[in-house]
């Protein structure tokens, strides 16, 4: 069986759009198509502002860097142990203290009660990752954070189009981050988006994207304030913050504009695939009772129902033997607290995180994409169900 993690996510119609763009008098660096993609994405998501950057990791970095400018004194950010490394590293690079909360096994995101247990007077934000397309956001968490004036930052990199109460995730918190990496719901090859309804934050991340240049702001008032304060400087080259160059290109934006009209239909197919996978999987051996409301599935989540080292070895061997590509530990390779970069910094008792530990040792994911056939899903389930 030839079953890769991802089928080609860049279709001929996307490359045709690039060719047509290149036939013209094209400016390849960030320009009109970037702005057009930002506007269309923001409208699709239901927010006021979007800032297109070169990756989801850069979106994480710029978002948390903007928070550091808001909170120069630092503080704590509650951070998921099951996520991509850039969520945690962005917190560390900006000299916030990451505080970890265990996950809810039914949606793989941080458990609301565990988050609330970790809040202190030093907590500035909760950085919530929607893992593999699941929704882990609750009314209780939203209400508690609002009441305590703690910011919600949403990582929606793996979960484009996931929703809660009919509202797309990424439009609920103070800010949100998306990734358009090759294997995600839609792709600009590499790329990411920062979204918000807060105008000040929006202008800040625009500057952080491009060297800290004041001219990147869309606020005349903001630019005029710097011109008046620094009359000795060329107004075209005033650098407000120590920042980055994490701009994307017109080429990536053209791909995004081509792919966005297909996104909703592709999400529908992915969700149908995942439900078919769960319906045909042996629920005595594997977990199948996930919270599916609002889901926008990214990958088939395969987690043993109970710890069983022998069965786990057979699962990995059977998948590898059949040519089925998979990723152990699910999102980000499993429990980030076991990674070298964190083990050097934090003394952790893994017994305090039993849910993410189970996923780390007895969980993986398989590819899900619109071109995946039901017959192939049936065959995979047959291989897994036959294992004893």
C-alpha positions in Angstrom: 0.0 0.0 0.0 1.3 3.5 -0.9 -0.2 5.7 1.8 1.8 8.9 2.4 1.1 11.4 5.1 0.1 13.9 2.5 -0.9 13.9 -1.1 0.0 16.8 -3.3 -1.8 19.8 -1.9 -0.8 22.1 -4.8 -3.0 21.4 -7.8 -2.5 22.2 -11.4 -5.0 25.1 -11.2 -2.7 26.6 -8.5 0.4 26.4 -10.6 -1.6 27.7 -13.6 -2.5 30.7 -11.4 1.2 31.2 -10.7 2.1 31.0 -14.4 -0.5 33.6 -15.3 0.8 35.9 -12.6 4.4 35.5 -13.8 3.4 36.3 -17.4 2.6 39.8 -16.3 4.8 42.6 -15.1 5.0 40.9 -11.7 6.5 42.3 -8.6 7.5 39.2 -6.7 8.1 40.6 -3.2 5.3 41.5 -0.8 2.8 43.7 -2.6 -0.9 43.8 -3.7 -1.6 40.1 -3.7 -0.4 39.8 -0.2 -2.8 42.4 0.9 -5.6 40.8 -1.2 -4.9 37.4 0.5 -4.9 39.0 3.9 -8.2 40.7 3.2 -9.9 37.6 1.8 -8.6 35.3 4.6 -9.8 37.7 7.3 -13.2 37.9 5.7 -13.4 34.1 5.5 -12.3 33.8 9.1 -14.5 36.6 10.4 -11.9 39.0 11.8 -10.9 42.6 11.0 -7.2 42.1 10.3 -4.8 39.5 8.9 -1.0 39.7 8.5 0.6 37.2 6.1 4.0 36.0 7.1 6.4 33.3 5.9 5.4 30.5 8.2 3.1 29.5 11.1 6.2 29.5 13.3 6.9 33.1 12.4 3.3 33.9 13.2 3.8 32.4 16.7 7.0 34.4 17.2 5.6 37.7 16.1 2.5 37.3 18.2 4.3 36.5 21.4 6.9 39.3 20.6 4.0 41.7 20.4 2.8 40.5 23.8 6.2 41.2 25.2 5.9 44.8 24.0 2.5 44.9 25.8 3.9 43.3 29.0 7.6 44.5 29.3 7.7 43.1 32.8 7.2 39.6 31.4 5.1 37.0 33.2 3.6 33.6 32.6 1.9 32.1 29.6 0.0 28.9 30.0 1.3 26.7 27.1 0.3 23.3 25.8 2.6 20.3 26.2 1.1 18.8 23.0 1.8 21.2 20.2 4.4 22.2 17.7 7.7 23.4 19.1 7.3 27.0 17.9 4.5 27.7 20.3 6.8 26.9 23.2 10.0 28.4 21.7 8.2 31.7 21.0 7.3 32.0 24.7 10.9 31.2 25.7 12.5 33.6 23.2 10.4 36.4 24.5 11.4 35.6 28.1 8.0 34.7 29.3 7.7 31.7 31.6 5.8 28.8 30.0 3.4 27.0 32.4 2.1 23.7 31.1 -1.4 22.2 31.6 -2.3 18.6 30.8 -4.7 17.8 27.9 -8.2 16.5 27.6 -8.0 13.1 25.8 -11.3 13.7 24.0 -9.9 16.6 22.0 -6.1 16.6 22.7 -6.1 20.3 23.6 -5.4 21.7 27.1 -8.1 20.7 29.6 -10.0 23.8 30.8 -9.9 22.7 34.5 -6.1 22.1 34.3 -5.6 25.6 32.7 -7.6 27.3 35.5 -5.6 25.5 38.1 -2.4 27.0 36.7 -3.6 30.6 36.5 -1.7 33.0 38.9 -1.4 36.7 39.3 1.5 36.5 36.8 -0.5 34.9 34.0 -0.6 37.2 31.0 -2.1 34.8 28.4 -3.3 31.3 27.5 -1.8 30.0 24.3 -4.3 27.4 23.2 -3.5 24.9 20.4 -6.4 23.2 18.6 -4.7 19.9 17.9 -5.2 18.0 14.6 -8.5 19.9 13.9 -10.3 19.4 17.3 -12.0 22.1 19.2 -11.0 22.4 22.9 -12.4 25.8 23.6 -15.1 26.1 26.3 -17.5 28.7 27.5 -16.0 28.4 31.0 -12.5 29.1 29.8 -13.6 32.1 27.8 -15.6 33.5 30.7 -12.8 33.0 33.2 -10.1 34.6 31.0 -12.4 37.5 30.2 -13.2 38.0 33.9 -9.5 37.9 34.9 -8.3 40.1 32.0 -6.1 37.3 30.6 -5.5 37.2 26.8 -6.5 34.1 24.8 -4.1 33.4 21.9 -5.3 30.7 19.5 -3.0 28.4 17.6 -5.2 27.2 14.7 -2.3 26.0 12.5 -3.7 22.5 12.1 -7.3 23.4 12.3 -8.4 25.7 9.6 -12.2 26.1 9.7 -12.8 24.4 13.0 -15.6 26.1 14.9 -17.3 26.6 18.2 -21.0 27.5 18.3 -20.9 28.3 14.6 -18.0 30.7 15.0 -14.6 29.8 13.4 -11.8 29.2 15.8 -9.2 31.9 15.4 -11.9 34.6 15.6 -12.6 34.2 19.3 -9.4 35.2 21.2 -7.3 38.3 21.2 -5.1 37.0 18.4 -4.7 33.8 16.4 -2.1 32.1 14.3 -2.4 29.9 11.2 0.0 27.9 9.1 -0.2 27.2 5.4 2.5 24.6 5.3 2.5 22.0 2.6 0.6 19.4 4.5 -2.1 21.6 6.1 -5.7 22.1 5.1 -4.6 24.6 2.4 -1.0 25.5 1.5 1.0 28.4 0.2 4.0 26.0 0.4 5.3 27.9 3.4 3.3 30.7 5.0 1.4 31.8 8.0 -1.2 34.3 9.1 -1.7 36.4 12.3 -5.3 37.4 12.9 -6.9 39.9 15.3 -9.6 42.4 15.8 -7.3 44.7 17.8 -6.0 47.6 15.6 -3.0 48.4 17.8 -1.9 44.8 17.9 -2.4 44.6 14.1 -0.1 47.5 13.5 2.5 46.2 15.9 2.8 42.8 14.2 2.9 44.6 10.8 6.0 46.3 12.0 7.5 43.2 13.6 7.1 41.4 10.3 9.3 43.9 8.5 12.3 45.0 10.5 10.2 47.2 12.9 9.8 49.9 10.2 7.3 52.5 11.2 6.2 53.0 7.6 4.7 49.5 7.7 1.9 50.8 10.0 -1.4 51.7 8.4 -2.1 54.3 11.1 -1.3 57.9 10.1 -1.4 58.9 13.8 1.1 56.3 14.7 3.5 57.3 12.0 3.1 61.0 12.7 4.0 60.5 16.3 7.3 59.0 15.4 8.1 61.7 12.8 7.5 64.4 15.5 9.5 62.5 18.2 12.5 61.7 15.9 12.8 64.7 13.5 16.5 63.9 13.0 15.6 60.6 11.2 14.6 59.9 7.6 10.8 59.1 8.1 11.1 56.2 5.6 13.7 54.5 7.9 12.5 54.7 11.4 12.8 51.4 13.3 10.4 51.3 16.3 11.2 47.8 17.6 14.0 45.3 17.3 12.2 43.0 14.9 12.4 40.5 12.0 12.1 40.0 8.3 9.4 37.4 8.2 7.6 38.7 5.1 6.2 36.3 2.5 6.0 36.9 -1.2 3.5 37.5 -3.9 4.0 34.0 -5.2 2.9 32.5 -1.9 -0.1 34.9 -1.8 -1.2 33.9 -5.3 -1.2 30.3 -4.2 -3.3 31.2 -1.1 -5.8 33.1 -3.3 -6.1 30.1 -5.6 -6.6 27.6 -2.8 -8.9 29.5 -0.4 -12.1 28.9 -2.6 -11.6 25.1 -2.2 -11.0 25.2 1.5 -14.6 24.7 2.8 -15.2 21.7 0.5 -11.9 20.1 1.4 -12.7 20.5 5.1 -16.0 18.7 4.5 -14.2 15.8 2.8 -11.6 15.6 5.6 -14.3 15.4 8.2 -16.2 12.7 6.3 -13.0 10.7 6.0 -12.2 10.9 9.7 -15.7 9.8 10.7 -15.5 6.9 8.3 -12.1 6.0 9.8 -13.5 6.0 13.4 -16.7 4.1 12.4 -14.5 1.3 11.0 -11.9 1.2 13.7 -12.1 -1.3 16.6 -13.2 0.7 19.5 -12.1 -2.0 22.0 -8.5 -1.5 21.0 -8.4 2.2 19.9 -9.9 5.4 21.2 -12.8 6.5 19.0 -15.0 8.6 21.3 -13.5 12.0 20.4 -15.4 15.3 20.7 -16.2 15.9 17.0 -18.4 19.0 17.3 -16.8 21.8 15.4 -14.1 19.6 14.0 -12.0 20.3 11.0 -9.9 17.2 10.8 -6.3 17.4 9.9 -5.2 13.8 10.4 -6.5 10.4 11.5 -5.8 10.2 15.3 -4.9 6.7 16.4 -4.4 6.2 20.1 -4.5 3.0 22.0 -7.4 2.8 24.4 -5.2 1.4 27.2 -1.4 1.2 27.7 -0.2 -1.9 25.9 3.4 -2.0 24.8 3.1 -5.2 22.8 0.1 -4.0 20.8 1.8 -0.7 20.2 4.9 -2.4 18.8 2.6 -4.5 16.5 0.7 -1.3 15.3 4.0 0.5 14.4 5.4 -2.6 12.7 2.2 -3.3 10.8 1.9 0.2 9.5 5.5 0.4 8.4 5.3 -3.0 6.8 2.3 -2.0 4.8 3.8 1.2 3.5 1.6 3.5 5.6 3.3 6.6 6.7 2.6 7.9 10.3 3.9 10.2 13.0 4.3 9.0 16.5 3.1 11.1 19.4 0.5 12.9 17.2 1.1 16.7 17.1 4.7 17.9 17.3 6.1 14.5 18.1 4.3 14.1 21.4 5.0 15.6 24.8 7.1 18.7 24.4 8.2 18.4 28.0 10.3 15.4 27.0 12.2 17.4 24.4 15.9 18.3 25.0 15.4 22.0 24.8 12.8 21.9 27.7 14.5 19.2 29.8 17.5 21.6 30.0 15.3 24.3 31.4 12.5 22.7 33.4 12.4 20.0 36.0 9.3 18.0 35.3 7.4 15.2 37.0 5.9 13.4 34.0 3.3 11.8 36.4 1.7 15.2 36.6 0.8 15.0 32.9 -0.8 11.5 32.5 -3.0 12.3 29.5 -0.3 13.7 27.3 2.1 11.0 28.5 -0.4 8.3 27.2 -0.6 10.0 23.8 3.2 10.4 23.7 3.8 6.7 24.1 0.6 5.1 22.6 -0.5 7.7 20.0 0.2 8.5 16.4 -1.5 10.1 13.4 -2.1 9.0 9.8 -2.6 11.3 6.8 -6.0 12.6 5.8 -6.6 14.5 2.6 -9.3 15.1 0.0 -7.9 12.6 -2.5 -7.9 9.7 0.0 -10.2 6.9 -1.0 -12.7 5.2 1.3 -11.2 1.8 0.1 -7.8 2.8 1.4 -9.3 3.8 4.7 -11.1 0.5 4.9 -7.9 -1.4 4.2 -6.0 0.5 6.9 -8.7 -0.2 9.5 -8.6 -3.9 8.5 -4.9 -4.0 9.2 -5.2 -2.3 12.5 -8.3 -4.3 13.7 -6.6 -7.6 12.9 -3.8 -6.9 15.5 -4.0 -8.8 18.8 
